[in-house]
Amino acid sequence: MSLDEACEVITALEQAKARRIERYRNSQVGSQITAMAFEGTKGALQVTAKGLKLNPITALAGIIVDAAERGIDATGGLIVDGISTSSATINLPVVQELEEAIQQLNKLVSDAQASNL
C-alpha cells in the first residue's frame, strides 16, 4: 500500500468513526426525548387520576388511571435504559476499534515518511 492509499484509508476510517459517533449521539438524544415524552405522559395521567379521584362517581376510573400511570412510568424507564444501553454497547466498541486502526495507520505512515527522509 502506498502512502497516498494509506492516507485515503485513514480518511475513510475517520469518516466512519465520525458517522458512528453521530449515531451514538443521536441515540442518546433519542433516549432523552423518549424520557421527556414518558414524563409528559406520566404527568398528564397523574393529573387526570387526581381529578377523577375527587368525584366519588369517577373515583374508580381515577384508581385505574393511577395504576396505568405507574405502568407507563415503569415501561418508559425500561425503554429509555434500553435505548441508551444498546446504543453504547453497539456503537462505542466500534468507535474504539476505528480509533485504534486510525492510530496504527498514522504511526505506519509517520514511520514510512521518517524512513524516506
SVG drawing of the C-alpha trace seen along z (x, -y; Angstrom):
<svg xmlns="http://www.w3.org/2000/svg" viewBox="-71 -17 87 21">
<polyline fill="none" stroke="black" stroke-width="0.4" points="0.0,0.0 1.4,-3.4 1.4,-6.4 -1.3,-8.0 -3.5,-5.0 -2.8,-4.7 -3.8,-8.4 -7.0,-7.7 -7.8,-4.7 -7.2,-6.9 -9.6,-9.5 -12.2,-6.8 -11.8,-5.4 -12.1,-8.9 -15.3,-9.4 -16.7,-6.1 -15.7,-6.9 -17.5,-10.3 -20.6,-8.7 -20.6,-6.1 -20.2,-8.8 -23.1,-10.7 -25.2,-7.6 -24.3,-7.2 -25.1,-10.9 -28.4,-10.7 -29.4,-7.6 -28.6,-9.4 -30.7,-12.4 -33.5,-10.0 -33.3,-8.4 -33.6,-11.8 -36.6,-12.7 -38.2,-9.4 -37.7,-10.1 -39.3,-13.5 -42.3,-12.1 -42.9,-9.5 -42.5,-12.1 -45.1,-14.2 -47.5,-11.3 -46.9,-10.4 -47.7,-13.9 -50.8,-14.1 -52.0,-10.7 -51.2,-11.8 -53.3,-15.0 -56.1,-13.1 -56.1,-10.4 -56.2,-13.1 -59.1,-14.8 -61.0,-11.6 -60.5,-10.6 -62.1,-13.8 -65.5,-12.7 -67.0,-9.6 -68.6,-8.6 -65.3,-8.7 -63.0,-7.6 -62.7,-4.0 -61.6,-5.4 -59.1,-7.6 -57.6,-4.5 -57.4,-2.7 -55.7,-5.7 -53.3,-6.0 -52.3,-2.3 -51.8,-2.9 -49.6,-5.9 -47.3,-3.6 -47.2,-1.1 -46.3,-3.8 -43.6,-5.1 -42.0,-1.7 -42.3,-1.0 -40.7,-4.4 -37.8,-3.7 -37.1,-0.4 -37.3,-1.8 -35.1,-4.7 -32.5,-2.5 -32.7,0.0 -32.1,-2.7 -29.2,-4.2 -27.5,-0.9 -27.9,0.8 -26.6,-2.3 -23.5,-2.4 -23.0,1.4 -23.3,1.3 -21.5,-2.0 -18.8,-2.6 -16.7,0.5 -16.8,-0.2 -15.6,-3.8 -12.8,-2.4 -11.7,0.1 -11.8,-2.5 -9.7,-4.9 -7.1,-2.1 -6.9,-1.4 -6.5,-5.1 -3.7,-5.4 -1.9,-2.3 -2.1,-3.6 -1.0,-7.0 2.0,-5.5 2.9,-3.4 2.6,-6.5 4.7,-8.5 7.3,-5.8 7.4,-5.4 7.7,-9.1 10.6,-9.2 12.4,-6.4 12.1,-8.1 13.9,-11.3"/>
</svg>
